[in-house]
Amino acid sequence: MAEIDPDSPVPKYFQLREILLDLIESDELPIGAAIPSERELCQRFGLSRMTVRQAVDHLVSEGRLHRVAGKGTFVARPKIEMAIRLTSFSDDMRARGLEPGSRDLDRRIVRASAHLARELGIQPGDEVHFIERLRLADGEPLSIDRSHIPVALAPDLSAHDLANRSLYSLLESRYGLILDGGELTIDGGIADPGDADLLKLPRGGAVLLLQRRSFAGGVCAELGVSTYRADRYQLRTVLEIPQRRS
């Protein structure tokens, strides 16, 4: 095991963070294992309790560790890396070797407000399907999806069972709506009490809010808002450097 170098310019808490990460990534501390107590870490590395707590707090905030009141601090399951692209939740989970699932929370037809009509490119008062689902991976709740789809594009959508089925694949196979583009806005937020209970988060738990407009042949086919558990997801994208003009 590595040691703390007191002469290093790297802060001691960060050195301890790196040592604990090495133990996690080498599987010496597997998923679900308890890490040594603060007292043990202080004695093992000759550090103050404040320094040890700072290192552990960093790993908790990064989602690598999680605390259980009265029991200790444990190695967390790794976050699911979400690439920013237009894909269905079901396809994404299967690609990661996880079994997708869903549970219907609400299904109804509403009249488009002025705001909703602008976003979907329809007229205020037009009928819109509202679909609210809890999305699961290997039985674990990961997100709540709320979708608005114009009834004119998918007239009998409410008659189709979406339990454990991809909405996007149904739109394609039944209505010929092949989603080929979209816009995405990402915000951080705090789960409201109802969402926190569904996602098995503590009250005030952090979430990622993804609002998207999905297009099929230039027509907005869906306005969706997904609430993801921030402790289970991280976002990834490719950064491109624009070409300089000569």
VENWONOR-V850844 format. One record per backbone hydrogen bond with DSSP energy under -1.0 kcal/mol. CO is the residue of the C=O (numbers start at 1). NH is the residue of the N-H. If there is no record, write none. Layout:
((CO	NH) (CO	NH))
This chain:
((5	8) (11	15) (12	16) (13	17) (14	18) (15	19) (16	20) (17	21) (18	22) (19	23) (20	24) (21	25) (22	26) (23	28) (23	29) (24	27) (30	33) (33	75) (37	41) (38	42) (39	43) (40	44) (41	45) (42	46) (42	47) (48	52) (49	53) (50	54) (51	55) (52	56) (53	57) (54	58) (55	59) (56	60) (57	61) (58	62) (59	64) (59	65) (60	63) (64	76) (66	74) (68	71) (68	72) (72	68) (73	35) (74	66) (75	32) (80	234) (82	236) (83	85) (88	92) (89	93) (90	94) (91	95) (93	98) (94	97) (99	138) (101	136) (103	134) (106	132) (108	130) (110	128) (112	125) (113	117) (114	118) (115	119) (116	120) (117	121) (117	122) (123	126) (126	112) (127	151) (128	110) (129	149) (130	108) (131	147) (132	105) (132	106) (133	145) (134	103) (135	142) (135	143) (136	101) (137	140) (140	137) (142	229) (143	135) (144	227) (145	133) (146	225) (147	131) (148	223) (149	129) (150	153) (150	154) (154	157) (156	159) (157	160) (162	165) (166	170) (167	171) (168	172) (169	173) (170	174) (171	175) (171	177) (172	176) (176	178) (181	215) (183	213) (185	211) (187	209) (189	207) (192	196) (193	197) (194	198) (195	199) (196	201) (202	205) (205	191) (206	230) (207	189) (208	228) (209	187) (210	226) (211	185) (212	224) (213	183) (214	221) (214	222) (215	180) (215	181) (216	219) (219	216) (222	214) (223	148) (224	212) (225	146) (226	210) (227	144) (228	208) (229	232) (232	80) (234	82) (236	84))
